[in-house]
Amino acid sequence: MARKYAVYKGLQKPLIFKGFKGKYIYWGLGFLLAGLVFGALTMSLINMWLGAIVLIGSVVGGLLFTAGKQKGGLHAKGRNSNILILNHYGRKDFI
């Protein structure tokens, strides 16, 4: 007799982590890692306190920037007003 398993219905929904959706999760992770690297470099080369300020400022600033870009939604996308013609070689020509 064949077993029946429940089908997961949420497969078409975007990935959400701590309020960030889709590609903005990677943006937030990138800003977090960049802040850690720049803060560590500043701590080791210049001063520990300045490095801590750079670390906190870049992480918080980057995450706020990412949240702001995410709130823009569809209005943040660029629109191309040119007419694109694809030739049979796959190259795009603009008119």
Secondary structure, 3 states (H helix, E strand, C coil): CCCCCCCCCCCCCCCEECCEECHHHHHHHHHHHHHHHHHHHHHHHCCHHHHHHHHHHHHHHHHHHHHHHHHHHHHHCCCCCCCEEECCCCCEEEC
